[in-house]
Amino acid sequence: MDDIFDALANVHRRRLLVALLGHNPQQDTVRTPEDAHGGEKAVETLQKELYHTHLPKLEQAGFISWDQETREVRKGPRFDEIRPLLELMRDHADELPNDWL
């Protein structure tokens, strides 16, 4: 449970994980930082944070698989463990504070 809450502790990680919900398990990918950007930071700043902090953290936890060369992210082997909370957040996004997703 600690890994899940740690993964969800950052808005950019949440956005990236929620973006993966709509993709087939191992076929579709999301691109970074495009799918994690919400407009509040410069893309270059977010890209540095993603590559040095957020993506390694999510990959180490097993929630994503990350190809650094193509900048593509896929669901990792533990993605289904975090899926219920992501679906709950996505399905109730209009009821959550704006900075949650």
ABEGO torsion letter per residue (X at the ends): XAAAAAAAABAAAAAAAAAAAABBAAABBBBOAAAABAGABBAAAAAAAAAAAAAAAAAAAGABBBBAAAGBBBBBAAAAAAAAAAAAAAAAAAABBAAAX
